[in-house]
Amino acid sequence: MKILLVGEFSGVHTHLSKALKDMGHIVTTISDGDAYKNFPRDITIPLNKNTSKWAVLKDYIYDYLGIKGLFLYFKKRKTLSELRGFDIVQLINPAPIAAFGSLASLLLLKKLERNNNKLFLCALGDDYRWVSACLSGTYKYSALDNLSVKTFPKYLYTLKYKYGFFYKTLHLLTEKKCRAIIPGLYDYQLAYNGHPKITDIVKLPIEPLKNESSTNAQGKNNRVVIFHGWQVGKEFRKGNFIFDAAMQIILKKYGEERVQYIVCKSVPYSDYILLVSQADLFLDQVYSYDFGVNALLGMKYSSVVLSGFECYSDGIGINVEPELSALVEKISFLIENPLIVEDIKTKARSHVKIHHDAMSVSRKYLEIWEKY
């Protein structure tokens, strides 16, 4: 088949593209590389880096008005017009190209639908339904729980999907035009609960480890290594401040001779992976029901991940909620029970191998594309 993958979410389309090509399919990817992550793609629609507060403010104003990226869309019109004749077009999100606001995304949607065969939508990342679900109390806790007058600027990007001009129109039209909506995480499946086009969850793909010896085993020293991947700018969404408060209590309780606490902010990817591969515990996020790509990396490299495991009862990770005392209790339990830690590590690594292998995930996408 000839397949077009539009947009990127933490490497989902990158891994999917590679696996599909290995199967013999013709695949084209178009995105900005998912911002700083800079995933490889065949066609780049660049997202300008704003270097001043005024430029950032202007960008938000244009985005909320719906006109962001219109000039770029017409500038790239020739390239976009060549995206035709594909059997399958999959959008990572209703607004899959970060440089395009709602109106440019509407134009892109109509062009892709007109020039190609089947259109599919992934439910991944912020969109109108997910933001609405967070604000309406669908979840017992969510990434928008810390929204307030003080934190409002941190949520400007997210809130545009609910309050920006034409984003609801874009979303509903995308749902209407697509054959099926494919959620990648339980959080997004809940946001679309009851929708007639929603499919079962298709797991996030990840590349397997090439060298099993690069996984980590506790006991190299007497300290438990606890890794905290702090996502700058997303502290209120991920709950990094709650993890950090818990760790200050843990450090006082056990001391640095028993616990090594590593906080990682904005480091090169290779350095990030090196730190992850040395960790016994991986502090991911507290406001999610399901675990994402960062958690998968931790599991892949044999860390016990503390994240969203609401739907999992098979001991592959530790489900955490935004409650400080419960978090301290769970971390303490893991520090004091190294055999349980090793058991969870083994199960987590096995789970990633079986359920998140890019080849097996790609086959599930193919089944859906052929079914609808």
C-alpha positions in Angstrom: 0.0 0.0 0.0 0.9 3.6 -0.4 0.6 5.3 2.9 0.9 9.0 4.1 1.5 9.7 7.8 0.8 13.3 8.7 2.2 14.8 11.9 4.2 13.3 14.7 3.6 12.4 18.4 6.7 11.2 20.3 8.0 9.0 17.4 4.7 7.1 16.7 4.7 7.8 13.0 8.5 7.5 12.8 8.5 4.0 14.2 5.4 3.1 12.3 6.9 4.3 9.0 10.1 2.3 9.5 8.1 -0.9 10.3 5.7 -0.5 7.4 8.6 0.1 5.0 10.3 -3.1 6.2 7.0 -4.9 5.3 7.3 -3.6 1.8 4.8 -0.7 1.9 5.5 2.8 0.4 5.4 5.3 3.2 5.8 9.1 3.2 5.9 11.2 6.4 5.3 14.9 6.8 5.8 16.9 10.0 8.1 19.3 11.8 9.7 16.4 13.6 7.7 17.0 16.8 9.5 20.2 17.7 12.8 19.8 19.6 12.6 16.0 19.3 13.4 16.4 15.6 12.2 13.0 14.5 13.2 12.1 10.9 10.6 12.8 8.1 10.3 12.9 4.4 8.7 16.3 4.1 9.3 19.1 6.6 6.8 21.8 7.4 8.9 23.9 9.7 7.7 25.5 12.9 9.3 28.9 13.6 11.2 29.2 16.8 10.1 32.4 18.6 12.9 34.2 20.3 11.1 37.0 22.0 8.1 37.3 24.3 6.4 39.5 21.8 6.8 36.9 19.1 5.4 34.2 21.3 2.4 36.4 22.2 1.8 37.3 18.5 1.9 33.5 17.7 -0.7 32.8 20.3 -3.0 35.6 19.1 -2.7 34.4 15.5 -3.4 30.8 16.7 -6.5 31.7 18.7 -7.8 33.7 15.8 -7.3 30.7 13.6 -5.0 32.4 11.1 -1.6 31.0 12.2 0.3 29.4 9.4 -2.0 30.5 6.6 0.9 32.2 4.7 3.0 29.1 5.2 0.2 26.9 3.9 0.0 28.9 0.6 3.7 29.0 0.4 3.9 25.2 0.6 0.8 24.7 -1.6 2.7 23.1 -4.4 4.3 20.6 -2.1 1.0 19.8 -0.4 -0.8 19.4 -3.7 1.7 16.6 -4.6 0.4 14.5 -1.7 -2.1 12.6 -3.8 -2.8 9.0 -4.8 -2.3 7.5 -1.3 -4.3 4.5 -0.3 -4.1 5.5 3.4 -3.7 8.9 5.0 -3.4 9.0 8.7 -3.5 12.2 10.8 -1.8 12.0 14.2 -4.2 14.7 15.4 -7.0 16.9 13.9 -4.3 19.7 13.8 -1.3 17.4 12.8 1.1 20.1 11.5 2.3 22.3 14.4 2.9 25.3 12.2 -0.7 25.4 11.0 -3.6 26.9 13.0 -7.2 25.8 12.6 -7.9 27.4 9.2 -4.7 26.1 7.6 -5.4 22.7 9.0 -8.9 22.8 7.6 -7.5 23.6 4.1 -5.0 20.7 4.5 -7.8 18.3 5.6 -9.9 19.1 2.5 -6.9 18.8 0.2 -5.9 15.4 1.6 -9.4 14.1 1.5 -10.0 15.3 -2.1 -6.7 13.8 -3.4 -6.5 10.5 -1.6 -8.5 7.4 -0.7 -9.0 6.5 3.0 -8.5 9.0 5.8 -7.9 7.9 9.5 -7.4 9.9 12.7 -5.2 9.0 15.6 -6.4 10.2 19.0 -3.0 11.3 20.4 -2.0 14.6 21.9 -4.2 17.6 22.8 -7.4 18.0 20.9 -10.9 19.4 21.3 -12.4 16.3 22.9 -9.6 15.6 25.3 -9.4 19.2 26.6 -13.2 19.2 26.9 -13.1 16.0 28.9 -10.4 17.4 31.2 -12.4 20.5 31.9 -15.8 18.7 32.4 -14.6 16.3 35.1 -14.6 13.2 32.9 -11.4 12.1 34.7 -11.0 11.8 38.5 -7.7 13.7 37.9 -6.2 15.2 34.7 -3.4 17.2 33.3 -5.6 20.4 33.6 -6.2 20.1 37.3 -3.7 22.8 38.1 -5.3 25.3 35.8 -5.8 28.6 37.6 -5.4 32.4 37.0 -1.7 32.0 38.1 -0.9 29.0 35.9 -3.1 30.1 32.9 -0.1 31.0 30.7 1.2 27.5 31.0 -2.0 26.2 29.5 -2.5 28.6 26.6 -1.4 26.1 24.0 -3.8 23.4 25.3 -6.8 25.7 25.8 -6.8 26.8 22.2 -8.3 23.5 21.2 -11.4 24.4 23.2 -11.5 28.2 22.9 -9.6 29.1 19.8 -11.6 30.1 16.7 -12.5 27.2 14.3 -10.7 24.5 16.3 -14.0 22.8 17.2 -15.1 23.1 13.6 -11.8 21.5 12.5 -12.2 18.7 15.0 -15.7 17.8 14.1 -15.1 17.9 10.4 -12.0 15.7 10.8 -14.2 13.2 12.7 -16.8 13.3 9.9 -14.2 12.8 7.1 -12.2 10.0 8.7 -13.1 6.3 8.5 -12.1 5.5 12.1 -10.5 7.2 15.1 -7.6 5.2 16.6 -6.7 6.0 20.3 -3.1 5.4 21.4 -3.7 5.7 25.1 -6.6 5.0 27.5 -6.8 8.7 28.4 -7.7 9.5 24.8 -10.1 6.5 24.4 -12.0 7.9 27.4 -12.3 11.3 25.8 -13.9 9.7 22.8 -16.1 7.3 24.8 -19.3 6.5 22.9 -18.1 7.9 19.6 -19.3 5.6 16.8 -15.9 5.6 15.0 -13.6 4.9 17.9 -11.6 1.7 17.7 -9.8 -0.3 20.3 -6.5 1.2 21.6 -3.5 0.6 19.4 -0.4 0.7 21.6 2.4 3.2 21.1 5.3 1.6 19.1 8.9 1.6 20.2 12.1 0.1 18.8 13.3 -2.9 20.7 16.7 -2.9 22.4 19.5 -4.1 20.2 21.7 -5.0 23.2 20.0 -6.6 26.2 23.1 -6.0 28.3 22.3 -2.3 28.2 19.4 -2.9 30.6 20.0 -2.0 34.2 20.1 -4.3 37.2 19.8 -3.2 40.8 22.7 -4.0 43.1 25.6 -2.5 41.2 26.0 -0.4 44.4 24.1 -0.1 47.6 22.0 2.9 46.4 18.6 2.9 44.7 18.9 5.2 41.7 15.7 7.2 41.2 15.4 9.1 37.9 13.1 12.1 37.5 12.6 13.2 33.9 11.5 16.8 34.5 9.7 18.2 31.5 10.3 21.9 31.5 7.1 23.9 30.8 4.9 20.9 31.6 5.4 20.8 35.3 1.8 21.4 36.1 0.5 18.9 33.5 2.9 16.1 34.5 3.1 16.7 38.3 6.9 17.1 38.5 6.5 19.3 41.5 4.6 16.6 43.4 7.3 14.0 42.6 10.0 16.4 43.7 8.2 17.1 47.0 7.9 13.4 47.6 11.6 12.9 46.9 12.7 15.5 49.4 10.8 13.5 52.0 12.4 10.3 50.8 15.9 11.8 50.9 15.4 12.9 54.5 14.0 9.5 55.4 16.7 7.3 53.7 19.7 9.7 53.1 21.9 10.0 50.1 23.9 6.9 51.1 20.7 4.8 50.4 19.1 6.8 47.6 20.6 8.6 44.5 18.1 11.1 43.1 18.7 12.3 39.5 16.7 15.2 38.1 17.0 15.5 34.4 16.0 18.7 32.5 16.6 19.6 28.9 19.6 17.3 28.1 20.6 15.8 24.7 18.7 12.6 23.9 21.8 10.4 24.1 22.6 11.7 27.7 18.9 11.2 28.6 19.0 7.5 27.5 22.3 7.0 29.4 20.7 8.3 32.6 17.5 6.3 32.1 19.4 3.1 31.5 21.1 3.4 35.0 17.8 4.0 36.9 16.0 1.6 39.2 12.9 3.8 39.6 11.7 6.2 36.9 9.3 9.1 38.0 7.2 9.9 35.0 3.8 11.6 35.6 0.9 11.6 38.1 -2.0 13.0 36.1 -2.4 10.3 33.5 -4.4 7.1 33.4 -2.1 5.4 30.9 1.7 5.6 30.3 3.3 7.3 27.3 6.6 7.1 25.4 8.9 8.4 28.3 7.5 5.6 30.5 8.0 3.1 27.7 11.7 4.1 27.5 12.1 3.5 31.2 10.4 0.1 31.0 12.5 -0.8 27.9 15.7 -0.1 29.9 14.4 -2.1 33.0 13.3 0.7 35.3 10.3 0.5 37.6 8.1 3.3 36.2 5.8 5.4 38.4 3.1 6.7 36.0 -0.4 5.9 34.8 -1.2 2.2 35.1 -4.9 2.5 35.9 -5.8 -0.3 33.4 -2.9 -2.7 34.2 -3.0 -5.3 37.0 -0.1 -7.4 35.9 2.7 -5.7 37.8 4.4 -4.0 35.0 4.6 -0.6 36.7 3.4 1.4 39.7 0.2 3.4 39.2 0.4 6.8 40.9 -2.0 9.6 41.5 -1.5 13.3 42.5 -1.4 12.6 46.3 1.8 13.3 48.1 1.6 10.9 51.1 0.6 7.9 48.9 3.5 8.7 46.6 6.0 8.7 49.4 4.5 5.4 50.7 4.9 3.7 47.3 8.5 4.9 46.7 9.4 3.8 50.2 7.9 0.4 49.6 10.0 0.0 46.5 13.2 1.1 48.2 12.7 -1.5 51.0 11.7 -4.3 48.6 14.5 -4.9 46.0 13.2 -8.3 45.0 9.8 -6.9 44.1 11.6 -4.1 42.1 13.5 -6.7 40.1 10.3 -8.6 39.4 8.5 -5.5 38.1 11.6 -4.7 35.9 11.4 -8.1 34.3 7.7 -7.9 33.7 7.9 -4.4 32.3 10.7 -5.2 29.9 8.7 -8.3 28.7 5.5 -6.2 28.3 7.3 -3.7 26.1 8.8 -6.5 23.9 5.4 -8.2 23.4 2.9 -5.3 23.2 4.9 -2.3 21.9 7.1 -3.8 19.3 6.8 -1.5 16.2 6.2 -4.5 13.8 3.3 -5.9 15.8 1.8 -2.4 16.4 2.0 -1.7 12.6 0.1 -4.9 11.9 -2.7 -3.7 14.2 -2.9 -0.4 12.2 -3.0 -2.4 8.9 -5.9 -4.5 10.3 -7.9 -1.3 11.0 -7.0 0.4 7.7 -8.1 -2.7 5.8 -11.3 -3.2 7.9 -12.8 0.3 7.5 
